[in-house]
Amino acid sequence: MRTGTGTRSWPAPRWLVVALPYAWLLAFFLLPFLIVLRIALSDTARALPPYAPHWTGWAEAWSFLQALDLESFATLVGDSLYLDAYLSSLRIAATATLIALLIAFPLAYAMASAPRRWQPALLILVILPFWTSFLIRVYAWMAILRPEGVLDALLRGLGLIEEPLALMNTETAVLIGMVYSYLPFMVLPIYTSLERLDRSLLEAAADLGATPVRRFVSIVIPLARPGIYAGCFLVFVPAIGEFVIPDLLGGPETLMIGKVLWTEFFSNRDWPLASAVAILLLLILAVPLLAYQRFARKEAA
Amino acid sequence: MNRLRAPHLLALVFGIAFLYLPILVLVLYSFNASRLVTVWGGFSTRWYASLLQNQALLDAAWLSLKLALVSASVATILGLLSALALARFGRFAGRTLFAGMIAAPLVMPEVITGLALLLLFVGIDAERGFWTVTIAHVTLTACFATIVIQARLAMLDRSLEEAAQDLGATPLRVFFAITLPMIAPAILAGWLLAFTLSLDDLVLASFTSGPGSTTLPMRIYSSVRLGVTPEINAASTLLIGLVATVVVLASLLIKRDALARP
């Protein structure tokens, strides 16, 4: 892109173009987070705000800052419930990401190898479920997985099982729901990177005597790596903080941090603790985020 | 080389079946005469009829529709402005923070965004209802709209704009006569994305809505928690049908790749 053209094309109302969305995001994105941070550092209290310490103007700014404490964070670290919830969220999200990758890769590969004229239709087929309601797609699995549900009836009809599977309200159900809901996010980036794959490379390798496995490992996988990383990132990160899926498909045993935050807020009404849960979750999410950014930068260079 | 081979066909069939069978089951059972989910009691449209009697659900659907229309329109305008700023303004003061704030809601768990906005609304003592949910939805969906429009702007051939400029067109004239028509598909795609995201949102709405502003997903969620009901199947089928029709029509009308990059 040429620099300088920008200045030429937007003289007078230019600042307004930036100012409007900028102001919106400052007011409804950044400011709310500062409030969350401030409340996370307030005294734990099962009551409505304002929370101690109270802001009494700039004159007392220093004593205000001194009165902030890490009490809520101490509760978080001290109670194994929260630690377990963070860890099991990470474990469930990682497992779902891996399963999604195993299902998405063959699908994306087959899409990219399909005749050119089929590809737009295939792409729409994969994207369409993403556009339909997330909540409804999770709900669809409730009817399938519940005791005496569609899956049980089907497997019993085929004579494969005697007893009901009882998958509903288990971690397996949560994993199924996650893989299902996030699959398009994994398929699309992998397909995009495979679509660009130069087929003549594979043919050249075959001519030189490389076995199909060898061709796959040393040509397809490395070229698909940007897509795989992007897909894993797009599935892993939202899965960690997921609320709807563990709430509807999971049971009391499936501990996930998004659900803990929700309960802490709506049922226990402990806002400072809920805020601390949120801040810690953000810090955890920063790790895959930074890792992915590093990868993307290396890839671009 | 470009013939479909058996393992590829298998992967395609399995993958597509996995994506569509659950939805198909849901649609199928919305026409089930029996209340029981596993017993097929014959074809019936009774659940659609009883849906029309469910005033609470209809009210929620109407509210969600209004909410989605308003928030998608505001989000698209903000998204267009942000996309222009990011794609065309080069470096400006505070650009890094701006780009960060655009990207952040995309990866932020909804529970956190919802909690943060609620704490803001409580802090400024705003009455919670239609407008607070609208603000929440705009904040989230404007970022998606920005990404879609920005991608299109980045791909755009600048020579037409430059030619118009060289011929003496004012920047505003160039924008409305050249740039806007060229990015129109992306603007439509951004609007659609914002619309469906708003129509679908449960978490942000649960945090930011007040009494009397229960959205359709909130209503569906509260009845779904109690179990599977054929009436919700019927409502879901209508919703899926609506969204699928709009998306397929739109993708036929505009270039496919504008929709393919959500």
Interface residues (C-beta under 8 A of the other chain):
Chain A: M1 R2 T3 G4 T5 G6 T7 R8 S9 W10 P11 P13 R14 V17 V18 L20 P21 Y22 W24 L25 L26 F28 F29 L30 L31 P32 F33 I35 V36 I39 L48 P49 I103 A104 P106 L107 Y109 A110 M111 S113 A114 P115 R116 W118 P120 L122 L123 I124 L125 V126 I127 L128 P129 F130 W131 T132 S133 F134 L135 I136 R137 Y139 A140 W141 M142 A143 I144 R146 E148 G149 V150 D152 A153 Y180 L183 P184 V187 L188 R199 E203 V237 P238 I240 G241 E242 F243 V244 D247 L248 G258 L261 W262 F265 W271 A274 S275 A278 L281 L282 L285 L289
Chain B: M1 N2 R3 L4 R5 P7 H8 L9 A11 L12 F14 G15 I16 F18 L19 Y20 P22 I23 V25 L26 Y29 V37 T38 L78 G79 L81 S82 L84 A85 R88 F89 G90 R91 F92 G94 F98 M101 I102 A104 P105 V107 M108 P109 E110 V111 I112 T113 L115 A116 L117 L119 L120 V122 G123 I135 A136 V138 T139 A142 T146 R158 E161 E162 Q165 P171 L172 V174 F175 T196 L199 D200 L202 V203 F207 P217 I220 Y221 V224 R225 G227 V228 I232 N233 S236 L239 I240 V243 A244 V247 V248 S251 R256 L259 A260 P262
